[in-house]
Amino acid sequence: MPSHPISRRKFLAASALAASAAPFVRARAAGEPTDKVRVAVIGVSGQGAYSLGGVAKEDVVALCDVDESRATAARKQFPSAKFFTDYRKMFDGIAAGIDAVAVCTPDHTHAHAALAAIRRGKHVYCEKPLARTVQEVRLVTAAAAEHKVVTQMGTQIHAGENYRRVVEIVKSGLLGEIKRVHVWCHRRPNAGKKLPAPTPGVTFDTDVWLGPTPQEFFYANHPTWPHFHWRWWWGFGGGTLEDMGCHFMDLAHWALDLTSPTLVKATGSPIPGAENTVPEKLQVEYQYPARGSKPAVHLTWYHGETGPALDGKTTYKGFPDGVLFEGEKGQLVANYSQLQIMPDAFAKDFKAPEHSIPNSVGHHREWLDAIRGHGRPLCQFAYAGPLTESVLLGNASYQSGKELAWDAARGVVTNTKDANAYLECHARKGWELV
């Protein structure tokens, strides 16, 4: 990113912060100690409601949502929490009374809300993806390292038992050397053509919802657009890859210790008749370098079909979404809840290794416990940053129409400089991050 590059050294500098966090103890007004964390939640419906459940046993001191009509249930559940429609006003007013923040807004405001919290020294849980652009990812990750806050990205499946068993198998070496991985998700964007023009009756502040994104179009009063369909339009989201890539590619990144790719090439097809929307189907080739004694890895992402091929002809029964590890000795295919060893001749005598990764206490609980000085979150931003970056590079390749040679150390595409524009945050006035 030419204007504000952030080096890989700074990008990965946060790797041990959570483990070294000081024990968290706060005094009650009456003088008695408490280990309850004072949490603010930004975005309290939809996925935000799920996060509220994850922090419900803490001291929820603030709720923030641009749409008051969607915040009724949360306000009823936490009547003593202060309510805001603008997180900037929340921080201006009661920042001193907040220890930690959960960011559950649409993708295009993740970085802005997270940085507002981190720069005030607040611990942050941020839903996936960590940000909408690579530049934003690096700013957030560097800030978390600088301010030594405890972080967790909301890829909740990272806490799932099945993922942990898969990681144990892959890391054990029982499948042999792994150089090839396929990752697929059947979901297709369902936005299609632009929605009908909005009519009067908008119930919330569209300026705050838009945040950094220029107002080219915005259907504030549509029942689903500001709460879900935004993800199918550039400027707000990044389609199926940005929406689901951090979940499924997470397994490969974790099991194989992947960080940043060196080459990324995407091909896809747009939604017929659509305007400015994300691809209906997409295939992305990622080349990851060798890591110590581990070989280079070729990972392919596919979305829009129920298997690892955009023609729909390659499927694995029971795995409409999945991750396939091709080892020299055997193969493993997995999704959120199940795994299968292949081929049958190899699976017949296969014995899984002893458990080496403890089952999670819960994705939010990992973060909250680490704030108190116990353990560390496994999806902290030092890990989640390179994962999100890989996902976003796939979209940048599609948008630019070019294969990208990625220099992670410098944070730039080296073979086609015009593609760097797709990695930067082009914020409207008043919403600049740097």
N, C-alpha and C positions, 0 to 999 in steps of 0.2 A: 504494500500500500504506500504509494509514493509520498503522500502528504504527512502521514503520522505512523511510520513503521514502528513496530514494537518487536524487539528481538526475541528469538526463541528462548534465550537464556532467561529473560524476564518473564516470558510466557509460562515457563515451567518452574518458576522459582517458588511456587507455593506448595510444593509436594509434601512437606513435613509439618506444615503449620498447625493442622488440627491436632496432631499427636502431641505437640508441645504446648497446647493451650493451657493457660492457668486454670485451676479449679474455679468454678463459678459459684459464688455465694453472695447473696444480696440481703441487706437488712430490711425487715419489715418496718413500717412506720412506728410500731410499738417497740422496736428494738430487738425482736426475735429474728434469727436468721431464717432464710427460706432459699430453697434451690429452684423455685419456680422461675421460669424464664418469661419475661414480659415480651409478648409477641404481637406484632402488627401484621395483618394479612391484607395484601393489595390484590383485589379481585376476589370476590367472595362467593360467586355463583359458579356453576359448572365445575371445572377442575379446582377452583378455589374452595368450593364447599368440601371437596375431598381433603384438601390441605387443612382446612379448619378442623376436620375430624382428627387429623394427625397431631394437632397441637392443642386439642380441646382441654387437656388436663393441665396445661400451662396457664399462665395469667394472660389471657387475650385482652390486650389493653386498647387496641385500635382496629377498626375495620374500614376498608376503603374500597369504594366501587363507583365508577362513573354513573352507573344505572341504579338509582335508588330503588326502582321497582323490582330489581333482581336481588336486592340485599335484605329483603324483609325477613326471611328465615334466619339469616345469620344474626341480624340485630335482635331478633327474638331469643335466639340461643345464648347470646352474649350481651345482655342488656346493659351491663356496666361499661362496655367498650365504647370509646368515643368513635363517632362515625364521620367519615370524610368522603367527598367525591373527587378530591384532587390530592394525590399522595404528596405533592410538593407542599401543600398547605399543612398536611399532617406532619411532615418533618419540621416545617417552620414552627409549628405550634407545640408539639409534644415530643420532639426527638429525645430529649433527656429522659423521658419515661419509657423508652423502648430499648430492649436489649437485642432483639432479633426480628427479622422481617421475612415473610414468605411472599414471593412475587409470583402471582398467578394470573397475569394479564396476557393479552395476545402477544405474539412473538415480537412485534415491532416495537414494543415498549419494555421488553425484558431488561435490556441493558440500561436504559434510562432509570428505571425504578431501582434496579440492583445497585447501580453506581451511586444513586442518591443515598442509599442505605450504607453501602460500604464506606463511602467517603466520610460518613459520620461515625464510623467504627461499629456498625451494626453487623451481626452475624446474618448470613443470607442463605435462604433456601429458594432456589429459582427453578421454576418449571422448565422442562426441555422445550426447545433447544435453548442453550445458554443465552444466545442472542440471534439476531437476524442476519448479521454480517460478520465476516471474519474480523474486520477492524474492531467491531464492538466486542467480540469474544476476547480479543487480546487486551482491550482496555479493562474489561471486567476482571479477567484473570490476574492481570498485573496489579490492579487495585486491591484485590483480595490478598495478594501476597504482601503488598506494601503495608496494609492496615492490619494484617495478621488476624483476620476474622475467620470464623469457622463457616464452611460453605458446604452445600449439597445441591446437586442438580436433580430435578424431579424426574428421573428415569426410575420409576418405582419398581419396575421389574428387576432392576439390579439387586433388589433385596429378596427376590424370589428364590425359593429352594432349588428349583430345576436349573436355573442359570448357574448356580454355584456348583451343582453336580457336574454340569457340562464343563465348566472351567477346570474343575479338578481332573476330569478325564483328559482333556486336551493338554493340560500342563504336565500330566504324569508321563507323557510320551508313549502311552499305550497304542495310540493310533499311528505312531511313526511320525516322521517329519512332515509338516503341513506347509504346503506352498500355495494351495488353492482353496479359496472360500467363496461360496455363493450365498447371497442374502436376498430374500424376496418378501414382498408384501403385496397382497392382492388388491389393496385399496386403490381406487381411482378417484380423482377429483370429481365432484358432482355439481360444480358451480355452473358449467355450461356457459351460456351467453349471459350478458349483464342482466341483472335483475331489473324489474320495472322501476321507473323513476320514483324517488321518495315523495311522500305526501306529507302535509303538515301533521304535527303531533309528536315530534321528537321529545323524548322524556329525559334526555341527559345531555351533558356538555360534550358536543362532538369535538371541540378543540382539544380537550384533555384526552379523549379516546384516540384521536389521530396522533397525538404526540409529535414525533419527528417527521411523520409521513406527509408529504404534500397532499392537499385535498383535490385529487383529480376526480374522484367520485367516492361516494360514501352513502350507504343506505342505512342510516341510523335507525329508522323506524321499522325496518324489516325485522320480523320476529327472530330470525336466525343469523342474519348477516353479521352484526357486530359481536355475536357470541360464538359463532362457529364458522360461517362461510368465508370470513375474511382470509382464512388460511389458503384459499385457492387463488389468491391474487398477489402478484408481485408488489412489493411495497409494504405489505402487511404480513404475508407469510411466504412459504416456499413450497407448497404442495405436499404430496405424500412423502417425498424424501426428507424434507425439513420436519414434517410432522411425525414421521415414524422411524426415520433413520437412526436417531439417537437411541431408540429402543432396541432395534434389531442389530445394528452394527456394533452396539455396545458389547454384545456377547463375543464377537470376534476380536474387538479391541482388548477386552479384558483377558480372554483366554490366550491370546497370542502376543500380548504386550505391544500392541500397535500404537503408534503415536500419529505422526503426520505422513501422508503419502508424498511421493515425489512426482508422480504423473497422474493426471485425472482426465478422463475423456468420457463425455456424456453424449448419448444419442437418444432422441425421443420424439414423440408425436404430440402436437398440440390438440386441445379439445376442438373438435370441428366447429367452426363458426364462432368461436369464442374470441374475446378481445382481452389482451394483456393477462391472460391466465396461465397458470402453471401447466406442465405437460400432463396429458392423460396417461401416457405410458413413458417409462424412462428406464434406460440401462446406463449404468456408470461403471467404467473400468478404473479401478484404483491400483496403483503399484506402490507397495510399501517396501522400504529398504530392509536389508538384514539388520537384526538387532543382536549384537554379540555373536553367539554361536547359532542363533536362530536364523533360518534362511529368509530371503525376500518373499513377500506374499503378494499374490495377485487376487484381489477381492473384487467381485462384481455385484453390484446392486441392481435389482430389477423391481419395478412396481407396475401394477396394472393387470397382472396375471397371477394365477395360483401356483406358480412354480418358477424355477430359474430359467425362463426363456420367454421373450415377449410374444412369441407365436403361440403360446399356450399349449404346446405339445409336450412339454416336460413337466411332470408333476410328481409329487410324493404323497401317497395316500395318507390323509390325516394331517397334512402340513400345507394348508393354503397360504400360510406365512411360515417362513423358516430360515434357518441358517445351516448350511451344509459345509462341514469341514472334510476335505479330502486328504487323508493321510496316506503315507506310503504303505501302511499295513492294513488300515481299515478306514471306514468313513463313519461320520456321526451327523445326523440331522436332528435339529431341535427347534422347538418354539418356546412359548412362555411356560408351558406346563408339562411337556413330555420330550423325551429324547429316544432316538432309535439308533442302534449300532448296525452297520452294514459292512459287507454283505453277510448273508446268513452263515456262510462257512466260517467267517471271522467272528461273528456274533455268538456262535454256538459255544465257544470256549472263553468268551470274554468275561473278565471279572473286574468290576469297577474298583478303583483305588479306595483306600480309607479316606474318610472325610478329613479335609485339611482346612476348609473354609467354614467357620461356624455359621449356623443359620442366623439370619438377621433378626434383630429385636424390632425391626420396622424401619422403613426408609426415613420417616420424619424423626423417629426415636433415635436413630444413629446420630443425626445432626444435633438433636437436643442434648443427648448424653455427652457428645463431644464438646458442646458449649460448657458443660459442667466439668469438663476435664477427663471424661471417661471414654477411651477409645477414639476412633476417628471415622468420619464418614467415608465410605468406599467410593462415592461418586462426587468427591470434592472437586472444586473447579480446576485444580491442577490436572486432574484426570479428565474431567468433562470438557475442558477447553479444547484439547486436540481432537476429541471425538466429535464435538460440534463443528469444529473447523473442517474436518474431513467431509461431513455431510454438506456443509455450505459450499465447499469447493466443487462438489458435484453439480449443484445448481448453477454456479458461476460458469462452469464449462458448458452447460446447456444454453445458458443465456448468451454467452459470447460466441457460441458455435465453434469453439476451438478446444483442442487438447491443451491442458495446462501443465507446464513444467513448474512445479512449486518449490520455491526455496523457503523452507520453514524457518531457517535461521534469520533470514532477512525479512520474512513476511511479505514476499512479492512473487508474482508470476513473472518468470524470466524470459519466456519465449514469445509472448504476445502481450505487450505492455497494456494494450487497450482493455484486456480482461481484468486488470486491477480495479477498474471502476466498479465492477460488480462485487468487489470485496469491501468497499468503503461504505460508511454511513453518510448518506447525503440528506442531512436533516434540514428542515425548514427553520427559519429564523426564530431564535428563542429556545431551540431544543438541541443546540449543538452540545456534543459531549467533550470536545477538546478545543 
